[in-house]
Amino acid sequence: MSSAVRVRFAPSPTGALHIGGARTALYNWLVARGRGGTFVLRIEDTDRERSTPENVEQILDALRWLELHWDEGPHSQSARAGRHREAIDRLVSEGRAYEDEGAVRLRVPDEGSTVVDDAIRGEVRFEHAAIADFVIARSDGSPLYNLAVAVDDLDMGITDVVRGEDHLSNTPRQVLILAALGAAPPRYAHLPLLHGSDGKKLSKRHEAASVQELRDRGYLPAAVRNYLALLGWGFDAETTFFTTEELVERFSLDRVSRAPAVFDEKKLRWMNGRYLRELAVEDLTRMLEERIGRRGLAPAVAIAQEKMQTLEEFWPLAGFLLERRELDERAWAKVMRDGAPERLVRAREALAGVKPFAEPEIEAALRGLVEEVGAKPGEVFQPVRLAISGTSISPGIFESVALLGQEETLARIDATLARV
């Protein structure tokens, strides 16, 4: 197979870049990087009302965040209107297209078929009898989508078109246009659609996230790339985690499934948590300090890292280590019952006597209290957790108490007991 592969990602800038588009961009990027080829970015902006500069920038911003750097472009399809007009005029002059009430239609052969040898779906046949002569230019001379795409792919030397299955119905028309221009078509690969967990096509009703939404929710680019790669592709039955270098080396279109893939944000969160735990504390701290806009987070990050699945979770989980919070009423109702206030009083007494106030000694004191009162660990630990954090979820209780310090821990317990 030639190493001179040229692929393109050609989004329409009519909104944010969503998960399906991001996966298409990733697969094209992986094909280019894995085969020493060229990744071309083309903005299909012929819808002048919806194709705004702001939407274009959203797409570029999303690709930059995903670290899917393009080699050429971004080319603007609308800027090529003159070239599209030239192709239309040529097709008309050669009798391969004709005017019809001001519009221009391509002549489709009455017999035979157009066969697309799809890299994922195999041979797909489209009978010409089922394809009427179709419009390639409006009465105002502007090209329609299929004409512009075919001409752009031809002029840009695109060798492989990797795109969503929803474009498969456009393919025979684009192949017919290329044939009328005397050109061979690129190789096509139509990716399976993405579905939600209910088995229906992924859409806004599934809260289908844009790339920027994933970024804002605290996902890491490497985790998102890893997860997107698995939406329709797999190297084997066992491997889930891939570095980007491994994806570049192992990805191939012949391992892409024809079946729809399911986008499951719970799995993405789980995967992202693994990526977060593998970060050096210093690197994770830097990310969080930039995100939150405050310094001095390293001690809290060190004890929260194990429980975090996204960057967004850090502050709700561990912010109490840096500032006091209001008590969560639901957590209060759940925890402070069945003798919990009395156990919290005993826990305060035990912690007041801890010297030095360090994690091993704190753990010994609280576990000793568990044995002394004959309670389950949670019946002692949860009231303390509620008192110091305001809720029932926190990093490890012993680490948290140690980090807060004896004076602040006792003060928060006192404030909690004052409510009883």
C-alpha positions as CSV (number, residue, x, y, z in Angstrom):
1,M,0.0,0.0,0.0
2,S,1.4,3.4,-0.9
3,S,2.9,5.5,1.8
4,A,1.7,8.7,0.1
5,V,-1.6,8.5,1.8
6,R,-3.6,11.8,2.0
7,V,-6.7,11.9,4.2
8,R,-8.9,14.8,5.1
9,F,-11.2,15.8,7.9
10,A,-13.9,18.0,6.4
11,P,-16.3,19.3,9.1
12,S,-19.1,21.7,8.4
13,P,-18.7,24.7,10.9
14,T,-22.4,24.8,11.9
15,G,-21.8,24.2,15.6
16,A,-19.4,22.6,18.0
17,L,-17.3,19.5,17.2
18,H,-19.2,16.6,18.7
19,I,-18.1,13.1,19.6
20,G,-18.8,11.5,16.2
21,G,-16.8,14.2,14.4
22,A,-14.0,14.0,16.9
23,R,-13.7,10.2,16.3
24,T,-13.7,10.7,12.5
25,A,-10.9,13.3,12.9
26,L,-9.0,10.9,15.1
27,Y,-9.3,8.0,12.7
28,N,-8.1,10.1,9.8
29,W,-5.2,11.4,11.9
30,L,-4.2,7.9,12.9
31,V,-4.3,6.7,9.3
32,A,-2.1,9.6,8.3
33,R,0.4,9.2,11.1
34,G,0.5,5.4,10.9
35,R,1.3,5.4,7.2
36,G,3.6,8.4,7.0
37,G,0.9,10.4,5.2
38,T,-0.7,13.8,5.2
39,F,-3.7,14.9,7.3
40,V,-5.6,17.7,5.5
41,L,-8.1,19.9,7.3
42,R,-10.9,21.3,5.1
43,I,-13.8,23.4,6.3
44,E,-16.9,22.7,4.3
45,D,-18.4,26.1,4.9
46,T,-20.8,26.5,2.0
47,D,-23.7,27.0,4.3
48,R,-23.1,30.7,4.7
49,E,-25.7,31.4,7.3
50,R,-24.6,28.7,9.8
51,S,-20.9,28.6,8.9
52,T,-19.6,31.3,11.1
53,P,-16.0,32.3,12.0
54,E,-16.8,31.5,15.6
55,N,-17.9,27.9,14.7
56,V,-14.7,27.5,12.6
57,E,-12.6,28.5,15.6
58,Q,-14.6,26.1,17.8
59,I,-13.5,23.2,15.5
60,L,-9.9,24.3,15.4
61,D,-9.9,24.8,19.2
62,A,-11.3,21.2,19.7
63,L,-8.7,19.7,17.4
64,R,-5.9,21.5,19.1
65,W,-7.1,20.4,22.5
66,L,-7.3,16.8,21.3
67,E,-3.7,17.3,19.9
68,L,-4.8,16.2,16.4
69,H,-2.5,18.6,14.5
70,W,-3.2,18.9,10.8
71,D,-0.5,19.1,8.1
72,E,-2.4,21.2,5.5
73,G,-5.2,23.7,5.8
74,P,-7.6,24.7,7.1
75,H,-8.8,25.0,3.5
76,S,-12.1,26.8,3.0
77,Q,-14.5,25.2,0.6
78,S,-16.4,28.4,0.0
79,A,-13.1,30.1,-1.1
80,R,-12.9,27.5,-3.9
81,A,-16.2,28.6,-5.6
82,G,-14.4,29.6,-8.8
83,R,-12.8,26.2,-9.2
84,H,-16.2,24.5,-8.6
85,R,-17.8,26.7,-11.2
86,E,-15.0,25.8,-13.6
87,A,-15.7,22.1,-13.1
88,I,-19.4,22.6,-13.6
89,D,-18.9,24.5,-16.9
90,R,-16.5,21.8,-18.1
91,L,-19.1,19.0,-17.4
92,V,-21.8,21.0,-19.3
93,S,-19.5,21.7,-22.2
94,E,-18.5,18.1,-22.5
95,G,-22.2,17.0,-22.4
96,R,-21.8,15.2,-19.1
97,A,-24.2,17.6,-17.4
98,Y,-27.0,19.8,-18.6
99,E,-29.1,22.8,-17.6
100,D,-32.6,22.2,-16.3
101,E,-34.7,25.2,-15.3
102,G,-31.6,27.1,-14.5
103,A,-30.0,24.4,-12.4
104,V,-27.4,21.9,-13.7
105,R,-27.8,18.2,-13.5
106,L,-25.2,15.4,-13.9
107,R,-26.1,12.8,-16.5
108,V,-26.3,9.4,-14.8
109,P,-26.0,6.3,-17.0
110,D,-29.3,4.5,-17.5
111,E,-27.8,1.1,-17.0
112,G,-25.1,-0.5,-14.9
113,S,-24.0,0.4,-11.4
114,T,-21.4,2.2,-9.4
115,V,-19.5,-0.1,-7.1
116,V,-17.7,1.2,-4.0
117,D,-15.1,-1.0,-2.5
118,D,-15.4,0.2,1.1
119,A,-12.5,-0.6,3.4
120,I,-14.9,-1.4,6.2
121,R,-18.1,-2.6,4.5
122,G,-16.6,-4.4,1.5
123,E,-18.2,-4.0,-1.9
124,V,-21.3,-1.8,-2.0
125,R,-23.2,-1.6,-5.3
126,F,-25.5,1.2,-6.3
127,E,-27.7,0.6,-9.4
128,H,-27.8,3.5,-11.8
129,A,-31.5,2.9,-12.4
130,A,-32.1,4.0,-8.8
131,I,-30.2,7.2,-9.2
132,A,-31.9,10.0,-11.1
133,D,-29.9,12.7,-12.8
134,F,-29.1,14.9,-9.8
135,V,-28.5,18.6,-9.4
136,I,-24.8,19.6,-9.1
137,A,-25.4,23.4,-9.3
138,R,-28.3,25.7,-8.2
139,S,-29.8,28.2,-10.6
140,D,-27.6,30.9,-9.1
141,G,-24.6,28.9,-10.2
142,S,-23.5,27.8,-6.7
143,P,-22.4,24.2,-6.4
144,L,-24.1,21.6,-4.4
145,Y,-22.4,19.6,-1.7
146,N,-21.5,16.5,-3.8
147,L,-19.9,18.5,-6.6
148,A,-17.8,20.6,-4.2
149,V,-16.7,17.6,-2.2
150,A,-15.7,15.6,-5.3
151,V,-13.8,18.4,-6.9
152,D,-12.0,19.3,-3.6
153,D,-11.0,15.7,-3.0
154,L,-9.7,15.5,-6.6
155,D,-7.7,18.8,-6.4
156,M,-6.3,18.0,-3.0
157,G,-5.1,14.6,-4.0
158,I,-7.1,12.8,-1.3
159,T,-6.3,9.1,-1.5
160,D,-8.6,7.8,1.3
161,V,-11.9,9.2,2.5
162,V,-12.7,8.1,6.1
163,R,-16.0,9.4,7.2
164,G,-19.3,8.4,8.9
165,E,-21.7,5.9,7.6
166,D,-24.3,8.6,7.1
167,H,-22.2,9.8,4.1
168,L,-22.4,6.4,2.3
169,S,-25.5,7.5,0.3
170,N,-23.5,10.4,-1.1
171,T,-20.7,8.2,-2.3
172,P,-22.1,7.0,-5.6
173,R,-22.9,10.6,-6.7
174,Q,-19.4,11.7,-5.8
175,V,-17.9,8.8,-7.7
176,L,-20.1,9.6,-10.7
177,I,-18.9,13.2,-10.7
178,L,-15.3,12.1,-10.4
179,A,-15.8,9.7,-13.3
180,A,-17.3,12.4,-15.4
181,L,-14.2,14.5,-14.7
182,G,-12.0,11.6,-15.8
183,A,-10.7,10.9,-12.3
184,A,-10.5,7.7,-10.3
185,P,-12.2,7.9,-6.9
186,P,-10.3,7.7,-3.6
187,R,-10.6,4.7,-1.3
188,Y,-13.6,5.0,0.9
189,A,-14.1,3.8,4.5
190,H,-17.5,4.6,6.2
191,L,-17.4,4.4,9.9
192,P,-20.2,2.9,12.0
193,L,-22.5,5.3,13.6
194,L,-22.3,6.1,17.3
195,H,-25.3,5.1,19.5
196,G,-26.3,6.0,23.0
197,S,-26.8,3.4,25.7
198,D,-30.4,3.0,24.6
199,G,-29.3,1.7,21.2
200,K,-30.5,4.8,19.3
201,K,-28.3,7.1,17.2
202,L,-26.3,9.4,19.5
203,S,-27.9,12.8,19.6
204,K,-28.5,15.8,22.0
205,R,-31.1,13.8,23.9
206,H,-28.2,11.6,25.1
207,E,-26.4,14.7,26.2
208,A,-23.9,13.9,23.4
209,A,-21.0,16.0,24.4
210,S,-18.9,18.3,22.3
211,V,-15.2,18.2,22.7
212,Q,-15.2,21.4,24.6
213,E,-17.8,20.0,27.0
214,L,-15.5,17.1,27.7
215,R,-12.6,19.4,28.3
216,D,-14.7,21.5,30.7
217,R,-15.9,18.4,32.5
218,G,-12.3,17.6,33.3
219,Y,-11.3,14.9,30.9
220,L,-7.7,14.5,29.6
221,P,-7.0,14.7,25.9
222,A,-5.0,11.4,26.0
223,A,-7.9,9.6,27.7
224,V,-10.4,11.0,25.2
225,R,-8.3,9.9,22.3
226,N,-7.9,6.4,23.7
227,Y,-11.7,6.1,24.3
228,L,-12.7,7.5,20.9
229,A,-10.3,5.1,19.2
230,L,-12.2,2.2,20.8
231,L,-15.6,3.3,19.5
232,G,-15.7,1.0,16.6
233,W,-12.1,-0.3,16.6
234,G,-10.1,-2.7,18.7
235,F,-6.6,-4.2,18.4
236,D,-7.6,-7.4,20.2
237,A,-10.1,-8.7,22.7
238,E,-8.1,-7.8,25.8
239,T,-6.3,-4.4,25.4
240,T,-8.2,-1.3,26.5
241,F,-5.5,1.2,27.3
242,F,-3.2,2.5,24.5
243,T,-0.7,5.3,24.5
244,T,-1.1,7.6,21.5
245,E,2.1,6.1,20.1
246,E,0.6,2.6,20.3
247,L,-2.6,3.8,18.6
248,V,-0.5,5.2,15.7
249,E,1.4,1.9,15.4
250,R,-1.6,-0.4,15.7
251,F,-4.6,1.3,14.2
252,S,-5.9,0.0,10.9
253,L,-9.2,0.4,9.1
254,D,-9.5,-3.3,8.6
255,R,-10.1,-3.7,12.3
256,V,-13.0,-1.2,12.4
257,S,-16.4,-2.9,13.0
258,R,-19.4,-2.4,10.8
259,A,-21.7,-2.5,13.9
260,P,-22.7,0.8,15.6
261,A,-20.5,1.7,18.6
262,V,-22.0,2.8,21.9
263,F,-20.7,6.0,23.5
264,D,-20.8,5.4,27.3
265,E,-19.6,8.3,29.4
266,K,-19.3,6.1,32.5
267,K,-16.6,4.1,30.7
268,L,-14.9,7.2,29.6
269,R,-14.9,8.5,33.2
270,W,-13.5,5.2,34.4
271,M,-10.7,5.4,31.7
272,N,-10.0,9.0,32.5
273,G,-9.6,8.1,36.2
274,R,-6.9,5.6,35.3
275,Y,-5.1,8.3,33.3
276,L,-5.4,10.8,36.2
277,R,-3.9,8.2,38.6
278,E,-0.9,7.6,36.4
279,L,0.0,11.3,36.3
280,A,2.8,12.6,38.5
281,V,1.3,14.6,41.5
282,E,3.3,17.6,40.3
283,D,1.7,17.4,36.8
284,L,-1.8,16.9,38.1
285,T,-1.3,19.7,40.6
286,R,-0.2,22.1,37.8
287,M,-3.3,21.2,35.8
288,L,-5.7,21.8,38.7
289,E,-4.0,25.0,39.8
290,E,-4.4,26.4,36.3
291,R,-8.0,25.2,36.2
292,I,-9.1,26.5,39.6
293,G,-6.9,29.6,39.7
294,R,-5.3,29.1,43.0
295,R,-2.0,27.8,44.3
296,G,-1.0,25.5,47.1
297,L,-3.1,22.5,46.1
298,A,-0.4,19.8,46.0
299,P,-1.0,18.3,49.5
300,A,-4.8,18.0,48.8
301,V,-4.1,16.7,45.3
302,A,-1.8,14.0,46.6
303,I,-4.6,12.5,48.8
304,A,-7.5,13.1,46.4
305,Q,-5.8,11.7,43.2
306,E,-6.8,8.1,43.9
307,K,-10.5,8.9,44.1
308,M,-10.8,11.4,41.2
309,Q,-12.1,10.4,37.8
310,T,-12.1,13.8,36.2
311,L,-10.4,17.1,37.0
312,E,-13.8,18.6,37.7
313,E,-14.2,16.3,40.7
314,F,-11.2,17.6,42.6
315,W,-12.9,20.7,44.2
316,P,-16.1,19.0,45.2
317,L,-14.1,16.1,46.6
318,A,-11.2,17.9,48.3
319,G,-12.0,21.6,48.4
320,F,-12.9,21.3,52.1
321,L,-9.2,20.8,52.8
322,L,-8.7,24.5,51.7
323,E,-11.8,26.1,53.0
324,R,-14.7,25.3,55.3
325,R,-18.0,24.3,53.7
326,E,-21.7,24.3,54.7
327,L,-22.9,21.0,55.9
328,D,-24.8,19.0,53.3
329,E,-28.3,18.4,54.8
330,R,-28.8,15.0,53.1
331,A,-25.5,13.8,54.3
332,W,-26.3,15.0,57.8
333,A,-29.6,13.2,57.9
334,K,-28.0,10.0,56.7
335,V,-24.9,10.0,59.0
336,M,-25.9,11.8,62.2
337,R,-28.3,9.2,63.6
338,D,-28.3,6.0,65.7
339,G,-25.7,7.2,68.2
340,A,-23.5,9.0,65.7
341,P,-23.3,12.3,67.8
342,E,-22.1,10.3,70.8
343,R,-19.5,8.5,68.7
344,L,-18.4,11.9,67.2
345,V,-17.8,13.2,70.8
346,R,-15.7,10.1,71.5
347,A,-13.8,10.6,68.3
348,R,-13.1,14.2,69.2
349,E,-11.7,13.1,72.6
350,A,-9.5,10.5,70.9
351,L,-8.1,13.0,68.3
352,A,-7.5,15.7,70.9
353,G,-5.0,13.3,72.6
354,V,-3.1,12.4,69.4
355,K,0.6,13.3,69.5
356,P,2.2,13.7,67.1
357,F,-0.8,14.6,64.9
358,A,0.2,12.5,62.0
359,E,-1.5,9.9,59.8
360,P,-0.3,6.7,61.5
361,E,-1.2,8.0,65.0
362,I,-4.6,9.3,63.8
363,E,-5.4,6.0,62.2
364,A,-4.4,4.1,65.4
365,A,-6.5,6.4,67.6
366,L,-9.7,6.1,65.4
367,R,-9.3,2.4,64.9
368,G,-8.8,2.0,68.6
369,L,-12.0,3.8,69.2
370,V,-13.9,1.5,66.8
371,E,-12.7,-1.5,68.9
372,E,-13.5,0.3,72.2
373,V,-17.1,1.1,71.4
374,G,-17.7,-2.1,69.4
375,A,-18.8,-0.2,66.3
376,K,-18.3,-0.7,62.6
377,P,-15.5,1.5,61.1
378,G,-17.9,3.6,59.1
379,E,-20.0,4.3,62.2
380,V,-17.0,6.2,63.6
381,F,-15.3,7.4,60.5
382,Q,-18.4,8.8,58.7
383,P,-19.4,11.3,61.5
384,V,-15.8,12.6,61.5
385,R,-15.8,12.8,57.7
386,L,-19.1,14.8,57.8
387,A,-17.7,17.1,60.4
388,I,-14.5,18.0,58.5
389,S,-15.8,17.9,54.9
390,G,-19.5,18.8,55.2
391,T,-20.5,15.7,53.3
392,S,-20.1,12.0,53.3
393,I,-17.5,11.6,50.5
394,S,-13.9,12.7,50.9
395,P,-10.4,11.4,50.3
396,G,-9.0,9.0,52.9
397,I,-10.2,10.0,56.4
398,F,-6.8,9.6,58.1
399,E,-5.0,11.6,55.4
400,S,-7.6,14.3,55.4
401,V,-7.6,14.8,59.2
402,A,-3.8,14.9,59.2
403,L,-3.7,17.5,56.4
404,L,-6.3,19.7,58.1
405,G,-4.3,19.6,61.3
406,Q,-5.4,19.1,64.9
407,E,-6.7,22.6,65.6
408,E,-8.8,22.9,62.5
409,T,-10.1,19.3,62.8
410,L,-11.3,19.8,66.4
411,A,-12.8,23.2,65.5
412,R,-14.9,21.6,62.7
413,I,-16.0,18.8,64.9
414,D,-17.0,21.3,67.6
415,A,-19.0,23.3,65.0
416,T,-20.8,20.1,64.0
417,L,-21.6,19.0,67.5
418,A,-23.0,22.4,68.2
419,R,-25.8,21.6,65.7
420,V,-26.8,18.4,67.5
